[in-house]
Structure formats: structure tokens, C-alpha cells
Amino acid sequence: TISILLFLVILSLLNTRMNAQTIANRLTVELNEEKERFHSLLNSTAEAIYGLDMNGCCTFANEACLKMLGYKSVDVLLGKNMHNQIHHSHADGSHFEVRECKIFKAFQLGKGAHVDDEVLWKADGTCFPSEYWSYPIVVNGKIEGAVVTFVDITERKNSELALKESEEKFRAIFENNSSA
């Protein structure tokens, strides 16, 4: 009878192990499917998106982000401090202190930020005017980092400048005609 009990216990343990392996395999497949859905969603947007950990290092970046910044692979950005990588300087080339960076303040202070008067720097060393939004990532009530979305607003800035120049030209013509 002890042999039968031992046999049944071993059989039960093997069955439990097989069930656990089946569950683990199913959960792995589901996790991979969710990961694929996340990447598909991330890469289906026109806006550039990247994530930061609490040290300001890149945790993910979508295809639009890579394209706008001129990087060929996300591996170049993953684990890198994004302020040092793409936000290190003002448009005039002067140093931009990280403590002044509104992107970093999002996760340091837990407050979102929206900015449209700064530049981001590309892999080739050139910069472009950008509009960005930076919001903290909160998990179980604790700030884990930030998610940043941005767009290149070069065309918008050029249009604003052309409009301003046109208004000034019109104003000068009007003022010259009024005084005559």
C-alpha cells in the first residue's frame, strides 16, 4: 500500500508539473501577444514616443521617434540618458541643465509638462524645434518614470515667421500710405 501511495503521489506531482508547464506556456504566449500589441500600437502613431525610467534613461521608443531623431535602431537609445542624448543644449548651442528640463520634472515632481519653444537634437548633431508633452508614469501609486511624446514643428515655426514678416510688411506699407 505504501508503494501505491508513493506511486499516486509521484503521479500527482508529475501531473501538477505538467499542468504548471502548460499554464506557464500559455501565459508566455499571452504575454508575447500583449507585447506585440503594445509595439504595434506604439508604432502606429505619427507622434514620436519614448519612455524614461527614474534615472532619465530610455526604456522604449517608437519608430516615429527613431525617424525624427535620425536613429536606425532603438538599441542606440535604450538605457541611454535621453536628456544627454537629445535635449542637452538650447537652440543656440548653450548647455541645457537637466535640472531645468521640463521633461525630467514630469517624473521628479509628478506633474505633466507641455512645451513648444525648445529644440531636440538629432543623431547627426542638428536640432529641430519641437512640441512635446511629458507625463509621469505612475504604477501602484508610485512614479516609475515618464512617457514623452513629441512632434517636429519646423513647418509651423516657419509659417509663423512668414506670417509675422508678412504682417510687418503690410503694416509698413499701410503706415507709409497713411502718412502720405
Secondary structure in CASP SS format (residue, H / E / C, confidence):
PFRMAT SS
TARGET T0000
AUTHOR 0000-0000-0000
METHOD secondary structure of the structure
MODEL  1
T C 1.00
I H 1.00
S H 1.00
I H 1.00
L H 1.00
L H 1.00
F H 1.00
L H 1.00
V H 1.00
I H 1.00
L H 1.00
S H 1.00
L H 1.00
L H 1.00
N H 1.00
T H 1.00
R H 1.00
M H 1.00
N H 1.00
A H 1.00
Q H 1.00
T H 1.00
I H 1.00
A H 1.00
N H 1.00
R H 1.00
L H 1.00
T H 1.00
V H 1.00
E H 1.00
L H 1.00
N H 1.00
E H 1.00
E H 1.00
K H 1.00
E H 1.00
R H 1.00
F H 1.00
H H 1.00
S H 1.00
L H 1.00
L H 1.00
N C 1.00
S C 1.00
T C 1.00
A C 1.00
E C 1.00
A E 1.00
I E 1.00
Y E 1.00
G E 1.00
L E 1.00
D C 1.00
M C 1.00
N C 1.00
G C 1.00
C E 1.00
C E 1.00
T E 1.00
F E 1.00
A E 1.00
N C 1.00
E H 1.00
A H 1.00
C H 1.00
L H 1.00
K H 1.00
M H 1.00
L H 1.00
G C 1.00
Y C 1.00
K C 1.00
S C 1.00
V H 1.00
D H 1.00
V H 1.00
L C 1.00
L E 1.00
G C 1.00
K C 1.00
N E 1.00
M H 1.00
H H 1.00
N H 1.00
Q H 1.00
I H 1.00
H C 1.00
H C 1.00
S E 1.00
H C 1.00
A C 1.00
D C 1.00
G C 1.00
S C 1.00
H E 1.00
F C 1.00
E C 1.00
V H 1.00
R H 1.00
E H 1.00
C C 1.00
K H 1.00
I H 1.00
F H 1.00
K H 1.00
A H 1.00
F H 1.00
Q H 1.00
L H 1.00
G C 1.00
K C 1.00
G C 1.00
A E 1.00
H E 1.00
V E 1.00
D E 1.00
D E 1.00
E E 1.00
V E 1.00
L E 1.00
W E 1.00
K C 1.00
A C 1.00
D C 1.00
G C 1.00
T C 1.00
C E 1.00
F E 1.00
P E 1.00
S E 1.00
E E 1.00
Y E 1.00
W E 1.00
S E 1.00
Y E 1.00
P E 1.00
I E 1.00
V E 1.00
V E 1.00
N C 1.00
G C 1.00
K E 1.00
I E 1.00
E E 1.00
G E 1.00
A E 1.00
V E 1.00
V E 1.00
T E 1.00
F E 1.00
V E 1.00
D E 1.00
I C 1.00
T H 1.00
E H 1.00
R H 1.00
K H 1.00
N H 1.00
S H 1.00
E H 1.00
L H 1.00
A H 1.00
L H 1.00
K H 1.00
E H 1.00
S H 1.00
E H 1.00
E H 1.00
K H 1.00
F H 1.00
R H 1.00
A H 1.00
I H 1.00
F H 1.00
E H 1.00
N H 1.00
N H 1.00
S H 1.00
S H 1.00
A C 1.00
END
